Amino acid sequence: MHPLHDYVAKQLAEHLKARRVVVWYDARREFAPFVAEVRGGAKTFNRAVPVAVAGVATQLAEYAGSMFELRAIVEPYVSGDAPEHVVIYIPGCERDRRGSVLMELEKAGECYEPQLKRLARNVLRQRNTDGVSDEMLAPEKVTYEDLARASDRSSAEPPSILKAIFHDASGNDGLIAAWLVSDGRDAEIEMKEATRELTQLVRSRVGLELPEDAGLPKLRSITIRYILAGEFRSDLSGFPPASLEAVPAPKTKDEQTAVRELAKRLRTNFAELYPAMADRVEDELGLRNAKIAADALGSIDTFRFEERALLTHCGVLIAAQQFEDTLAIVSEREHCFWLDRDVARKAQWEACRRMAELGTVTMTVRAAISRTSNGPSGWVDAYTKKDGWYRLDQAQRRLEAWVANLEEEPEECALGVVRRAYEDACRAMAEGFIKALLKANWTGASALPQTRIFSEVVSNRPKPVAYFMVDAMRFEMGVELAERLPKTAEVAVRPAIGSLPSITPIGMAALLPGATSNFSVVEQNDKLGVRIDDTFLPDLGARKRFAAARVPKLVDIALDELLSLQPSKLAKKIESAQVVVVRSQEIDYAGETGFTRQARRIMDEVIGDIASAIQRLAKAGIEHSVVTADHGHLFFAVDRDDSMRTDAPGGDQVELHRRCWIGRGGATPPGCVRVAASSLGYASDLEFVFPTGCGVFKAGGDLAFHHGGPALQELVIPVLTVRLKARDSAPPTAGPVTTSGPPDAVTNRIFSVTLHRGGQNLSLFSSAMVVRPLLMSSGKQVGVVGMAIEGELDRTTGCVKLHAGKPVTVAFLLTDESVPSLRVVIQDPTTDAELYRSPSDIPVRLGV
């Protein structure tokens, strides 16, 4: 037989297999030749004949003028519990849907009313393009025999010339797309006179009538403009710009669907070539300067200007404090074609997301502050509980750390709005908490006092234990540190209340052994310090000597030194130690230097460094760690303006910091509060003056980063207890990972790398694998993942989900510009085992 017969037989056989009885109405007698082919002999009107339909043994009964006779003929074959396969062919009759004599058979089996041209089209596509097929099917009286000859590969009818030229293209859409993106086969099309077939295919597929006298370059240009303009128009709400009136539109839903499918195919299969095509059409139609409302743009970014217009629109929404609407747009657009190909633009959208997230949290916290009337404990609980107000500071830090790494700052108005909103919330929080402290006579906070951390937490941990004293780590950073530790770690986080004033000499001394029993802030020999029992501790040297005298087998090491030591040297340094004090001054030092952008990057880096240090100590045999801080901090985006800078109280001044005055006498400036040292439980005649909001004194120190006062961000510190079992070599719980695309040199703080999941016997249905990509240099973490393109990123832990067969491109954020080189490292977050390390150092050449 021929392909048309085989195809029709296959379709009929499927119906037979599904329902066993097929009642076939053929009002136009189009399929009579097919039935004759199946029958293979003369008609028999008074009985059914056995036939084979695509291998299915079947009884064929044909209508001869009487429906009652036909029903009687097939009755013996369908009356049993399991009817035989039966085809009842009824040519020249329309189906009676209400009173058919064969109604029972139609209901029990299947009523079949195929259209010859529709079935034939599917067969003709195997040899011809749609345009040629349309031409063959166009005549009203085209017959089964005509179409059988056209489908027959042995026929003298020539096959599609275009399909021969584009032999490597998949289907008609693949052929059109291949022609649109390249003129490489134009000469062959012209030589073989296939231009007419091409224009027929375009007309058949998308409804575009191309001019007959135009050359292929012009035809290509017209078709690209039609397809991209058509997709853009179909996705647009409201009236299209006037420039689109010159471009015809698809007339039917099928044509419109075909246009969208072709445009999508161009972006998917020819991603490298699509931008130039789209930019050219965008320029031709003047869309970049057209007055199109951003909220009228649809969900498909056909043109580059749409992404930019929508980002500008998001800035307007943020400025209007419509944060939820902004997040909805960002979520819808974050994986659009243009962003997935441009890390710099993706970074701007990530900044937009972080602005909206900060705005959302700010509004939630402000509403909660206005309803809070509890004492100090209630304020501390509201700040530190799960999903508490600390999330405000976390969202602000993440935004500012991200903005600090951008080559170009986000939209100024939007950024200013969320920054002011954050500062207003901090001011309201500080004023409310200080009022609660005043009302409670500076007592009443039920959280663990800082002076009892050593006696109640560190002393009770199994030995050996690591004791991390982190300068200026506020509570939210401790929460993030807990989330960054391996999943195998046992971690608990609780708040503690720092000692006032919240400056380093006081807070660090409060963390020492013995601080529980007798702790006072005093002046001695014109120096400010802490007295524990009879020992005066004015500086780091004194505190180190005091701790060493109180704690046998104590080792004191800086965080930077710990991370830089080889494992063998680290093990030797801490061998036989009962308590290992790990000191970190990076956060406070970075904030106090006044280099705000660099400080933002360092703060994120320190959290990762502490996590790495805990893991290194665990491998060296110290499973237990306690992590806490001397104080927190306030860190705003810009310096305090003149209206927020207050004159010092004067009097007998001992020390003056941005957020506290320490001395005796003088005047209490407006917007400030004075508290005697004795009211805080200190055996001292000193007095302290603090701004009641977020203002600062006119003193030395940074004007954006400061501490010393009693705001929640300054006074509430984290206390983490960690147990991470020692492992000689933790086997990975996930399979291997490979990468592609690391740069030869890092010339930008944000750069991308593509991750691939490896391993044997993986299928598309394999479960997702979670990995933690990092940037490392000389044992220190110097960068994290800031974004994932076409992947899932946990922005708290920096972990990414990988699926089999689906590469994920991540954008790394370099947090330490000083390193000469780095390596890309992929870890298993469950065990901290390395799944991948780049084979050689990648040099860092920022600004090149």
JOTAPE-V500702 format. One record per residue. RES is the residue in one letter. PHI is phi in whole degrees, -180 to 180 (none if undefined). PSI is psi in whole degrees, -180 to 180 (NA if undefined). Layout:
RES_PHI_PSI, RES_PHI_PSI
//
This chain:
M_none_-161, H_-127_167, P_-58_-36, L_-65_-45, H_-59_-47, D_-61_-39, Y_-69_-46, V_-64_-41, A_-63_-40, K_-64_-43, Q_-62_-45, L_-64_-40, A_-63_-37, E_-62_-41, H_-67_-39, L_-62_-44, K_-64_-35, A_-78_-39, R_-124_-10, R_72_-39, V_-116_125, V_-123_121, V_-100_111, W_-108_111, Y_-95_127, D_-131_79, A_-60_-33, R_-97_6, R_57_30, E_-68_-31, F_-100_9, A_-56_-42, P_-62_-36, F_-65_-45, V_-61_-39, A_-63_-39, E_-64_-40, V_-67_-44, R_-65_-44, G_76_9, G_-162_-167, A_-71_156, K_-68_146, T_-128_117, F_-93_-15, N_-105_9, R_-160_163, A_-85_151, V_-118_142, P_-77_133, V_-139_173, A_-122_126, V_-114_103, A_51_42, G_88_-5, V_-96_118, A_-67_127, T_-144_151, Q_-97_128, L_-107_120, A_-119_131, E_-117_142, Y_-70_135, A_-131_25, G_117_-18, S_-129_118, M_-68_-35, F_-66_-41, E_-63_-40, L_-63_-41, R_-65_-39, A_-66_-37, I_-62_-41, V_-89_-10, E_-53_-46, P_-61_-25, Y_-88_-15, V_-119_0, S_-82_-17, G_-80_178, D_-66_-32, A_-122_93, P_-63_152, E_-76_168, H_-72_126, V_-137_132, V_-111_122, I_-107_105, Y_-97_124, I_-126_91, P_-83_149, G_76_9, C_-127_139, E_-85_150, R_-73_132, D_-92_104, R_-79_-9, R_-112_-38, G_-129_34, S_-66_137, V_-65_-27, L_-97_19, M_-55_-42, E_-63_-41, L_-69_-37, E_-64_-39, K_-74_-41, A_-72_-37, G_-103_-129, E_-140_137, C_-93_124, Y_-118_123, E_-135_67, P_-73_160, Q_-111_128, L_-59_-47, K_-66_-35, R_-67_-44, L_-67_-40, A_-65_-34, R_-58_-43, N_-63_-32, V_-77_-43, L_-65_-28, R_-62_-21, Q_-69_-24, R_-117_-21, N_-130_159, T_-77_166, D_-62_-35, G_-63_-44, V_-66_-41, S_-61_-43, D_-59_-40, E_-65_-40, M_-67_-34, L_-89_-8, A_-65_-42, P_-59_136, E_-59_-39, K_-104_26, V_-63_137, T_-110_169, Y_-56_-44, E_-62_-42, D_-59_-47, L_-72_-31, A_-64_-42, R_-65_-40, A_-66_-31, S_-84_-16, D_-75_120, R_-64_-25, S_-86_-1, S_-70_157, A_-76_-13, E_-61_131, P_-71_143, P_-76_180, S_-64_128, I_-72_-38, L_-63_-39, K_-65_-32, A_-71_-39, I_-69_-46, F_-101_55, H_-66_-21, D_-96_3, A_-88_147, S_-100_106, G_74_178, N_-67_-40, D_-66_-39, G_-63_-37, L_-67_-48, I_-61_-45, A_-63_-42, A_-62_-38, W_-70_-39, L_-67_-35, V_-87_-11, S_-150_141, D_-96_13, G_-62_-21, R_-114_12, D_-61_-41, A_-62_-41, E_-68_-39, I_-60_-45, E_-68_-43, M_-62_-39, K_-94_9, E_53_49, A_-104_9, T_-63_-41, R_-63_-41, E_-63_-37, L_-64_-47, T_-66_-34, Q_-64_-40, L_-64_-44, V_-62_-44, R_-62_-45, S_-65_-38, R_-82_-46, V_-122_0, G_81_18, L_-96_124, E_-88_110, L_-92_146, P_-66_141, E_-76_-25, D_-99_9, A_-91_151, G_-78_168, L_-62_-39, P_-59_-42, K_-69_-40, L_-61_-40, R_-64_-47, S_-61_-43, I_-64_-42, T_-68_-43, I_-60_-45, R_-63_-41, Y_-63_-45, I_-68_-49, L_-71_-41, A_-65_-37, G_-65_-43, E_-64_-45, F_-60_-45, R_-63_-42, S_-69_-21, D_-98_-1, L_-94_136, S_-100_143, G_90_-168, F_-82_134, P_-73_158, P_-64_158, A_-61_-31, S_-63_-22, L_-79_-13, E_-64_-26, A_-79_-10, V_-105_121, P_-62_156, A_-112_150, P_-57_143, K_-94_-25, T_-122_164, K_-63_-38, D_-63_-42, E_-66_-40, Q_-64_-41, T_-63_-42, A_-63_-40, V_-60_-47, R_-66_-38, E_-66_-40, L_-67_-43, A_-62_-43, K_-63_-39, R_-64_-39, L_-61_-42, R_-70_-37, T_-78_-48, N_-89_-19, F_-133_52, A_-61_-32, E_-72_-28, L_-96_-21, Y_-61_-44, P_-55_-43, A_-64_-42, M_-62_-48, A_-65_-41, D_-63_-38, R_-65_-45, V_-67_-39, E_-58_-43, D_-68_-43, E_-60_-37, L_-93_-2, G_62_34, L_-72_-30, R_-63_-32, N_-102_2, A_-72_146, K_-87_82, I_-112_123, A_-62_134, A_-60_-35, D_-76_-3, A_-90_-14, L_-71_140, G_-83_-160, S_-91_-6, I_-107_126, D_-91_82, T_-64_-43, F_-118_156, R_-62_-37, F_-63_-26, E_-63_-44, E_-61_-44, R_-69_-40, A_-64_-40, L_-71_-35, L_-66_-41, T_-62_-41, H_-63_-39, C_-62_-38, G_-61_-40, V_-65_-42, L_-64_-41, I_-64_-43, A_-61_-30, A_-89_7, Q_62_32, Q_-97_70, F_-72_-38, E_-65_-41, D_-63_-39, T_-63_-47, L_-63_-34, A_-65_-42, I_-67_-44, V_-62_-44, S_-63_-38, E_-72_-32, R_-102_-7, E_-63_-20, H_-116_30, C_-72_162, F_-55_-46, W_-70_-36, L_-75_-36, D_-67_-12, R_-111_-1, D_-139_100, V_-62_-37, A_-64_-42, R_-69_-39, K_-59_-39, A_-64_-36, Q_-66_-39, W_-69_-35, E_-64_-40, A_-62_-40, C_-62_-44, R_-60_-46, R_-68_-34, M_-63_-46, A_-66_-38, E_-65_-42, L_-63_-43, G_-60_-41, T_-63_-47, V_-66_-38, T_-59_-46, M_-64_-39, T_-65_-45, V_-68_-42, R_-59_-42, A_-63_-39, A_-70_-38, I_-61_-42, S_-65_-20, R_-100_-1, T_-91_125, S_-135_18, N_-78_175, G_-77_-174, P_-54_-39, S_-62_-39, G_-64_-38, W_-68_-42, V_-65_-42, D_-62_-43, A_-64_-33, Y_-76_-36, T_-106_-9, K_-66_167, K_-58_133, D_60_31, G_-80_-171, W_-68_-18, Y_-57_-24, R_-61_-26, L_-62_-47, D_-68_-36, Q_-65_-45, A_-64_-38, Q_-68_-42, R_-64_-42, R_-66_-38, L_-65_-52, E_-67_-34, A_-65_-36, W_-71_-46, V_-61_-35, A_-63_-21, N_-99_-4, L_-81_142, E_-69_-30, E_-132_128, E_-67_152, P_-64_178, E_-53_124, E_-61_-43, C_-65_-46, A_-63_-45, L_-63_-40, G_-64_-37, V_-64_-48, V_-72_-32, R_-65_-43, R_-67_-39, A_-62_-41, Y_-64_-46, E_-62_-40, D_-63_-40, A_-67_-42, C_-63_-41, R_-64_-45, A_-63_-38, M_-66_-45, A_-65_-45, E_-63_-42, G_-67_-41, F_-69_-42, I_-66_-37, K_-61_-42, A_-65_-39, L_-65_-43, L_-61_-44, K_-64_-31, A_-95_13, N_56_41, W_63_30, T_-133_-176, G_101_-8, A_-80_121, S_-85_-7, A_-67_162, L_-59_126, P_-68_145, Q_-58_-35, T_-69_-12, R_-105_5, I_-64_-44, F_-68_-47, S_-70_-34, E_-101_-18, V_-116_-60, V_-65_-47, S_-63_-28, N_-89_-4, R_-82_147, P_-58_147, K_-99_148, P_-75_157, V_-136_142, A_-95_135, Y_-121_101, F_-87_120, M_-108_103, V_-105_119, D_-72_122, A_73_19, M_-82_113, R_-84_173, F_-58_-45, E_-62_-30, M_-71_-34, G_-65_-39, V_-62_-43, E_-67_-38, L_-58_-44, A_-59_-38, E_-74_-22, R_-85_-15, L_-72_157, P_-57_151, K_-65_-19, T_-77_-12, A_-78_144, E_-94_114, V_-129_137, A_-134_141, V_-123_132, R_-139_156, P_-88_153, A_-133_157, I_-100_121, G_-72_170, S_-93_142, L_-94_147, P_-72_151, S_-83_67, I_-121_162, T_-59_-47, P_-60_-31, I_-81_-50, G_-65_-42, M_-66_-38, A_-67_-34, A_-67_-17, L_-89_-2, L_-83_159, P_-63_142, G_92_-9, A_-67_-21, T_-64_-42, S_-82_-41, N_-150_98, F_-134_123, S_-143_147, V_-95_121, V_-139_168, E_-111_134, Q_-146_126, N_54_45, D_63_21, K_-122_143, L_-90_139, G_-169_-166, V_-118_140, R_-111_121, I_-114_119, D_57_-119, D_-109_14, T_-103_127, F_-94_129, L_-122_92, P_-91_-15, D_-153_179, L_-62_-42, G_-59_-42, A_-67_-39, R_-67_-39, K_-64_-44, R_-64_-39, F_-64_-47, A_-64_-42, A_-64_-34, A_-73_-29, R_-90_-27, V_-119_111, P_-68_148, K_55_48, L_-99_135, V_-117_132, D_-113_125, I_-143_143, A_-80_149, L_-57_-44, D_-62_-40, E_-66_-42, L_-58_-43, L_-73_-25, S_-90_-16, L_-72_143, Q_-66_149, P_-52_-40, S_-67_-40, K_-71_-35, L_-64_-45, A_-60_-39, K_-68_-38, K_-66_-35, I_-105_5, E_-62_139, S_68_2, A_-72_142, Q_-95_-36, V_-132_127, V_-111_110, V_-85_123, V_-112_118, R_-104_136, S_-129_122, Q_-114_7, E_-61_-43, I_-64_-51, D_-65_-41, Y_-63_-44, A_-63_-41, G_-69_-38, E_-77_-19, T_-71_-19, G_90_-4, F_-91_86, T_-60_-46, R_-64_-44, Q_-66_-38, A_-62_-38, R_-59_-44, R_-68_-39, I_-66_-36, M_-63_-42, D_-66_-37, E_-65_-38, V_-63_-38, I_-59_-46, G_-65_-36, D_-65_-40, I_-66_-41, A_-61_-42, S_-65_-40, A_-64_-41, I_-60_-41, Q_-70_-37, R_-66_-40, L_-66_-37, A_-62_-41, K_-67_-26, A_-87_0, G_108_-1, I_-102_99, E_-81_-27, H_-104_136, S_-138_148, V_-124_129, V_-121_127, T_-152_-172, A_-141_161, D_-80_-33, H_-168_173, G_-101_-146, H_-169_161, L_-107_136, F_-143_103, F_-97_169, A_-74_-31, V_-133_164, D_-63_152, R_-65_135, D_-80_175, D_-58_-33, S_-68_-17, M_-108_10, R_-107_123, T_-110_142, D_-65_146, A_-66_154, P_-66_-20, G_83_-144, G_68_-157, D_-84_87, Q_-84_130, V_-95_-50, E_-148_149, L_-128_124, H_-121_169, R_-57_-35, R_-115_6, C_-159_145, W_-112_137, I_-127_124, G_173_-145, R_-144_140, G_73_-151, G_76_-176, A_-107_148, T_-90_112, P_-65_157, P_-58_145, G_77_16, C_-130_166, V_-134_142, R_-111_139, V_-139_135, A_-76_145, A_-58_-34, S_-65_-28, S_-70_-20, L_-97_6, G_90_11, Y_-93_139, A_-83_79, S_-159_153, D_-100_11, L_-71_161, E_-128_152, F_-124_140, V_-123_129, F_-126_142, P_-63_141, T_-83_-18, G_-110_-127, C_-115_18, G_-76_175, V_-137_160, F_-83_158, K_-77_90, A_-144_-179, G_-74_166, G_109_172, D_-73_149, L_-96_-2, A_-113_-38, F_-105_126, H_-160_163, H_-158_177, G_126_-23, G_-95_-173, P_-103_22, A_-66_155, L_-57_-40, Q_-65_-28, E_-88_-35, L_-95_-31, V_-88_123, I_-120_155, P_-86_150, V_-128_110, L_-105_132, T_-111_128, V_-129_136, R_-125_120, L_-129_110, K_-64_142, A_-67_138, R_-135_130, D_-67_-48, S_-154_106, A_-75_118, P_-70_139, P_-67_143, T_-90_-6, A_-120_166, G_-78_-180, P_-70_157, V_-129_140, T_-122_166, T_-132_161, S_-144_150, G_91_3, P_-59_139, P_-71_158, D_-66_-30, A_-150_147, V_-87_111, T_-112_-1, N_-141_144, R_-64_-23, I_-114_122, F_-146_161, S_-113_151, V_-141_141, T_-101_131, L_-103_140, H_-126_136, R_-86_126, G_-104_-168, G_108_156, Q_-90_163, N_59_32, L_-95_141, S_-126_172, L_-63_-17, F_-97_3, S_-64_147, S_-67_157, A_-69_150, M_-112_133, V_-102_129, V_-132_160, R_-120_103, P_-81_139, L_-139_163, L_-111_127, M_-125_149, S_-149_118, S_53_42, G_84_-6, K_-107_146, Q_-78_128, V_-125_9, G_-174_157, V_-135_171, V_-82_128, G_-103_-26, M_-149_155, A_-124_129, I_-98_120, E_58_46, G_-161_171, E_-103_126, L_-122_129, D_-89_106, R_-74_-11, T_-81_-47, T_-93_-15, G_75_16, C_-91_149, V_-126_142, K_-92_132, L_-117_135, H_-114_151, A_-60_133, G_75_7, K_-128_91, P_-60_148, V_-124_125, T_-93_126, V_-113_149, A_-104_115, F_-83_148, L_-117_110, L_-76_120, T_-101_-13, D_-126_105, E_-76_-13, S_-81_-15, V_-72_141, P_-78_-25, S_-158_170, L_-153_172, R_-133_149, V_-85_126, V_-125_133, I_-114_124, Q_-112_154, D_-85_113, P_-66_-19, T_-76_-40, T_-116_-10, D_70_12, A_-73_147, E_-82_128, L_-97_-23, Y_-160_144, R_-142_130, S_-58_138, P_-64_-23, S_-144_162, D_-65_142, I_-105_116, P_-65_146, V_-104_119, R_-134_67, L_-64_141, G_86_-3, V_-79_NA
//
